[in-house]
Every structure is written in structure tokens, then in C-alpha cells.
Amino acid sequence: MKNFNQKVAAITGAGSGIGRQLAIQLAQQGAHLALSDMNEQGLVETLNLLKDYPVKVSITKLDVANREAVYAWAESCFNEFGQINLIFNNAGVALASTVEGMSYDELEWIFNINFWGVVYGTKAFLPYLKQSGEGHIINTSSLFGLTAQPSQSAYNATKFAVRGFTESLRQELDIENAGVSATSVHPGGIRTNIANSARMSDSIRALGMNPEKASRSFNKVLKTPPEVAAKVILDAVKQDKARVLIGNDAKILDLIQRVTPSHYAKAVDFLTKKLTKK
């Protein structure tokens, strides 16, 4: 897919952050948009930012953890637009907790959104993408889908799962010559609201972290603007990249992990201790 003009793109988590910037940049390039998010106000704000572009836009309040709702949204998108070329499974949440202190309810909550939401979005939209003859699935993993971090076991698990799921999917689509491809996206610290909206468990005190201050600490490492992340993602789709890393932090930690896969955790521990002392 060398351009997005007159293509139809569906985006989850489009009410803010990377999802909103993807919508804006796709509209600038002539794509029609089906946008969803749990945050209706955020969706309306995104819609208002798109009003000057000559493209068709629909917005839908959607809980990606609800399989039936995701399938219904996919069907309504096809019925409204007549085709679907791209699905950006971008919605996600964060949880900071130790393994010992994490409840099963918290684990199920984050998996239902971060992993099952991606699975539902992929499977619900894939038949329509194949029918279009030119489709692409873009699943948002994370730097934390490449390297593990203390207090992030649940988030790591979901993002490692998204990466493996997407890489296997791409292999299958290539073998089938399906006319559809897939990309796994691995952002580092992107300046979005994910840290501010993350659930913080009191159990992270055992790691020297303060739950009340943890969001501010995490925000310090969110350096890359979401508009930069969106551009990198769209360029990667045009180049049909299997994996895309966003931000120098993602590239550096990925390199360290590749060079010393058994010892990169020491570097992560050092950085974590340094960050929590600030």
C-alpha cells in the first residue's frame, strides 16, 4: 500500500494520543476514517480536528474488550464505507504492579483490552481487508513487547503476546498471498495519557516506587510526540515493514537486548532505580 488516498482506515483508541494523530495524518492523505474509543468526548474532539478535510469520518464509542461489540463495529464500518483497507488496533491501558501483588481481576482487565482487543479487531476486520484486495493490519505492541520491566509483568505479557500474534499472522498472510499484510508497532516513551490513566498498585512500594508519584516518574521518559509516532507508523505501512520501533529509547533498549539478551535486565534495573529516586 503505497498511499492512503481513498482508502478506508479503522482506528481504535482514536480519542487521543497516537490514535488521534493517525486519524489526522490519514485524513491529510485522503483516507476515509472509522474511529472508535471508550472516551466519547475525546472522539468528538478528534472529529472536530478533521472537519476541514474532504473525507468521510464516523465515530463509535467502543469497548475493545467486548468481542460482540468489535464485530458489530467492523460490520457497520463495512456497511457504511463499502470497503475497509486498514485496521489500527491501537487502544491500550497500563498497570503497574508486582506479580505477587497483582489481582487476577487486574490481570484479566489488562489482557482483555491489550491482547484480546487486538485479537478481536484483527479477526473481525480481516475478512473485509481480504475482500478489499489491498489491506493492512497494524497492531500496537510496545518497547515493553521487546524487553521486560519491573512492575510491568502484566503489561509486558500483553505486549509480548501482541508481538508474537502479529508476527505469526504476517507469516500466514504471506504464505496465503492474501493481499493483506501486518505490522507490529513498538513505541518507546510516547507523550500520551497512558501513564496518567494507568492503574497503580500499592504493591510497587516493595520495588522502591511510590504509587502516588509513579505517573509523574513515568511521564519523565515520555519524550516522543504522538504526531511523530503516527508518521513513523504510516511510513512503515507504506514500506510494508514487519516491525517498527519508535523513539531512540526503543531503539537503544532493543539493541541492548539483542546484544546481551541474558543481561539487559541489569541495565533496566539501573535505569528504574535512577528514575524512582528522582
N, C-alpha and C positions, 0 to 999 in steps of 0.2 A: 504494500500500500504506500505509494509514493506521495500521495497528497490526500487531504481530507475534504476537498470540495464536493459538496452534495452527498457526502457520507452521513450516516446516522450513528451517533455515539450515545450509549447509555452510561451514566456515571453514578455510582453510589458515593455517599459522603460528599455530595456536591454543595452542601450548605456553607462550607468554609474551607480554608486551607488549600491543599493540593487539588482537591476535587473542584473547588470554585475556579482556581486558576486554569485547570484543564478545560473547563467549560468555556471560559473567556477566550483562551487561545485557540480552541477548536472553532468557536464561532467566528473568530477573526479569519480563520482559514476556510470558512464556508460550510462547516458541518452543522447539521441539524442535531438537536440535543434532547435527550430524555434524562432528566435529572431527578435524583432521589436523595433523601436524607431523613433522619428522625427529627431534625430541627426545622420545623416549618418556617420559622422566621428567617433562618439562615438561607433557606431555599428561595424565599421571596426576595431577599437582598441580592442573591446571585442572579435571579431573574431580572431584577431592575438594572443590574450591570450589563445585561445582554440586550436591552431593548433597542439599542441603536444598530444592531447587526441584522442584516436581512436573512435571518434563519428562523426556522420553526423551533420552539422550545416548549417542553412540557415539564411540569414539576409534580412529584408524588411523595407524600410522606410514606416512608418505608422503613420497617424493621428488618434488616437483612438476616436476622436470626430466625425469621418466620418463613419457612420454606414455601408454604402455600402463597404467602403474600409476594414473595420474589417471583414465583412462577406466574402469578396473575399479572404482575407488573411487566414481565417480559412479553406476555401475550398482548397486553394493552399497548405496549410500545410498538409491536409489530402491526397491530391493527390500525394504530394512528399514523405511523410513518410509512408503512408498506415494505420496509426493509430495516435491517439492523446490521451494521458493519463492525462496530466496536463495543465491547463491554469493558469498562474500567471498574474492577472490583476493588474499590478504594477505601470503603468505610472501615473504621477500626477503633478499638479502645485500648487502654493500657491499665495495668495493675502492677503495683509494687508490693511484694510480699515475700517472705521467706517460704520455702517449701513446707517447713513444719507449721508455720503459722497460717497458711492459706487454707480456706474452707473449700469444700467441694462445690458449694454454690458459686463461689468466686471463680473457680476453675471452669465450671460449666458456662458461666456468663461470658467469659472472655473467649472460650472456644466457640461458642455459638455465634458470636459476631465475627471474630477474626479469621476463623477457619471455616466453619460451616457456612457463613455468609458468602465466602469466596466460592465454596463448592456449589452452593445453590445458584449463585449468579452465573457461574461457568456452565453448569448443566442446563439451566433454564434458557440461556441465550444461545448456546452452541448450535442447536438445530437451525435457528434463524440466521446465524452467521454463515453456516454452511450453505444455506439457501441463497444468501446474497452473492456467493461466488467470490467474495473478497472480504475476509473477516479477520479480526484480531482480538485476542483476549489479553488483557493487561491486569495482572494480579499484583497487588501491593503486598510485598513481604516487608523486609526491613534489614538494616545493618544487623539487627538482632536475629535475623534469619540466617546469618553467616557466622556470628560469634555469640557466645553466651555471656551473660552479665549477672552479677549478684543482684538479688531482689527481683529478677525478671524471668524466673523459670517458666511461669505460665505464658507470658508474652513471647519468650523465646520459643517455647513449644509450638505455639500457634504459627509463628512466622517461619520456623524451620519447616513446619508442615505445609504451609503455603508454597514455599520454595520447592519442596520435593514434588508436591502435587502438580505444580505448574510445569516443572521440567519434564516430568513423565508425560503430561498432557501434550507438550510440544513435540516430543518424540513420536507419540501416537499420530498426531496430526500430520507430521512429516511423512510417516510411513503410509498413511492413507492418501496422501496428496489431496488433502481435503479443501484446499483453498483458504484455510484458516491457520493462523499461527498464534503463538502465545509468548508472552514476555513476563519474566519475574522481576519486579522492581524492588530495589534495596536502598531506600533512603537512609541517610545518616540523620543528623540533627536538623530537622526542618522546622522553621519558625511557624508552628501551628499551635492550636489549642490543646493538643493531645496530652501534654504534661499537666496543664491546668485542670483538665477534666478526668485525669487518671484517678483510680481508686488507690488509696494509700493505706496499707495495713500497719497497725501499731507494731507488728512483729519485726519490721525493719530496724527497730531500735537495737536489736541484737547485732546488727551489722554496723552500728555506729551512725545510723541515719535517723534524722528527725522527721516523722511524717508530716508535721506542720510546715517544715521548711523544704521538704524534698522537691516539691514542684518548682520552687524558685531555683534550687540547685540544678535540676534537670534543664530548666529554661536557659541557664547559662551556656549550655552546649548546643542550643538550637540556633545555629548560625545561618543556614541556607534559607533564603526567601522562598516561599512556596511557588512564586512565579518562575523562579529558576528551575525548581524541581519539575514543574509541569513542562517546561520547554525541553529539558533533558529526556523526559519520558516520551514526548511526542516525536522527538528526533529519533529515539531508539525504535519506536514503532515503524517509522519510515525506513529505517535501516534493518528492520526485522531482527533486532538483537534478542538473543535468548535471555540475557541478564543485563540489567543496568544498575550501576552504583551511582548514588547521588551524594555529592559533597566530599570534601577532602578527608573528613573523618571516616566515612565509609570506605574510601579507597585505601587509606593508611591501615586501618584495622584489618581489612580484608587481606592486605598484603602481609601483615604480621602473622595472621592466622595461617596463610598459605606457607610462609617460610618456616614457621615453628608451630605447627598445629598442636603439639603437646605442651607448649609453654606460653602461648599467647595469654593465657589466663592470668599470669603474673603481671603482665602489663596492664590488663584490665583492672586487676585488684589495686594496683598502684594508683591508677587514674581515679578509681572510685574513692579511695581513701583521701586523695588530694581534693577531690570535688566536695566530699562531705565535710571536710574541715573548714571550707570557706564560709 
